[in-house]
Amino acid sequence: MNQRYKQDWEQARARIEAFWQGEVLDRCCIAIRAGQPAAPVPQDEAGRLLHWTDPNYIIARERARMEKTHYGGEAFPCIFLNLGAAGHAGFFRGARYTFENSVWFSPSTDDPDTLAFDESSFLYRKTLELAQAFAADSNGDYFVSMPDSTGNLDALSHLLGPDELLPTMLEEPERLSAALEKVQSAYARVMREVYATVRTVNDGGSCIDWLSTWAPGFHAQMQCDMSVMISNAMFDEFAMPELRAQCDLLDYPLYHLDGAEQLRHLDSLLSLEKLRAIQWMQVAGQKPCTEYIPELQKIQAAGKNLVIIVSPRQVKPLMENLSSRGLFLVTRTGTQDEAEALLRDVERWTHL
């Protein structure tokens, strides 16, 4: 990465590499963005289509944001390849979706046996097009994120609808498992293709923009947000096979644990030998992460790295109660001065 938007990438890279090894170089890893927030999504249909799918529009918008953003600590400039959470649902024939404040999916079939990957689908071709366009434009100025095409059960819920998915899990598990294998094939395909496209502009690695995480190899997010609706036994039956397959695929797999309702699955997640990190998500309406110190300590004690998106005021209590080894905090401040002051505090609070 050149120094157009970030002048200290080499030092940040060294700290992040230490994080992945469960170690500390000189201080705890923390990514702090200050300045320009993300641009609002246009209200008109044509504007929303441009916002999500036009590479030139996206590049101009994101470069303007980068010019006004301070990337403190381990934060880095990046474009998020975002066509909807569990967006690989859109790679299947007949998938229904709309461009709103995100890309929203509607059920398109009630028969999991009919799922068929569609190489000509708009969202699949667009994912590859955007990755290529961003990589060609970057010229070392910024990184290109892996897509948000993650969570096979989540994608299947998009395609079938939860009202169809959940009964099928109970009544016809073999049919559902076969459908999940098709979704996993789509996940593996798009992740390999995007990684091959972006790794050369990502300093030889890959990254997840919204988490501010980078790794010196094949790195992507795993998730099962709809696991809040199922028991741990069903999670083990339907989600764990995809997570094991994705851990085998990736060099640096990270699981996005979306809120405290997923805690009943934590022991299953910690049993994944190749899982490198768990990202704890603070969910609106639930207690803050500072109220889950024992659970966060359990994750670290199991040898998993920990990523947490926090407010600046949560940094100190978390650092006081957690090891700085393998800890990566992600936050935002209003100004560069505030970001630099917080970095100085993090240096003081770092401990083993």
Phi, psi and omega in degrees: 000132177280187188257019183298311182250343181215125186266347188237037184298321184299319177292319179297318179301317181298320178294319181294321177298322176295320177305313182295337176271005181072028184236180177232131177279295177224339176201167175301143175288132174211131176256124182233115173259138178225138176117229192295120174282173178297147180289143178293153178282132179301155183273337182271154185299315181296320179295321179295321178297316176298315183304319186266333194234346185269114186297320180293320178297314182294316181299313180298317180297314185286325176295321177298322178292318180299323180299334184250014182245137172263128181254094183268152178063235183264010175291152182212153177288139186200150169253130181274120177277089193238106173238042175102140175297138188052043186292347178290353169302328181286358179272001184256147185303129176082005181302140181246133182202161176224152178263110180235226173289346167215190173263114185255138182253149175237149180305138182239351179203157173245011183234104182297339179292339184272356182299130180217124176298136183241103183298336181266004183298148185299314185290326177293310180297322181293322177302313180292321179298314181296317179302315181293318181294316180296317181296320180294324181281330190305308180053031179084359180286325184209164175268164177242122185287153167294153183287162179273034179271078189212146182096092185290318176295324177296317178296319179293327175295323174302316188282320182265332190087141182299331180294334177265322184296310187296314176297325179294326177299323181280319191264330183221064186298329181294319178296321180292319179297323177295321178294321180296328177296323176295319180292320178298322178298319178294318178302309183298321182296309185291324179294317178297317184292317180292318179300318179298329181282320191260346189299326182292332178264000180251033179056038177081003182233212179207166189210165175238109189300309189292342177260352183058033179253140175228150175218153183278042181184206184279105187232129176204169185267143170243153179198164170208076184297328181284002177294345176293347183259359185230162179285168177293327178298318179289326175300315180297323183286319190252326183268321185298324177301318178293322181292322176295318180296320181287326174297325177289327182288317189268152172278325184228071180286140178231135177257128177271102180270106192268072172100165187294339179294345177270002183297334179294346179259003188297317180298323177297316180297317182293342178281350180284104187301322185271357177292125186267328186208152172239131176259117180273123182256127174277120186256137178304135180092350176255168178295152179293164183299333179294347176270001182238036181303314180301321180291320178293321176296324178297319178298314179294321181296334179279000177086015178261139174289159189229127177242130181222128171275123190226165167273156179305325183287346178273349186298311184298308181298327177293315181292330179291332187252352181238153174292144176283347176289130177065025179248131180228114179256144183232126183210179179220140174238167181284327185224164176295321178300318178295321179297315181292325176294320179294322177299319178297321177295317181299323176299321180287324186275348182296134178207167179261000000 
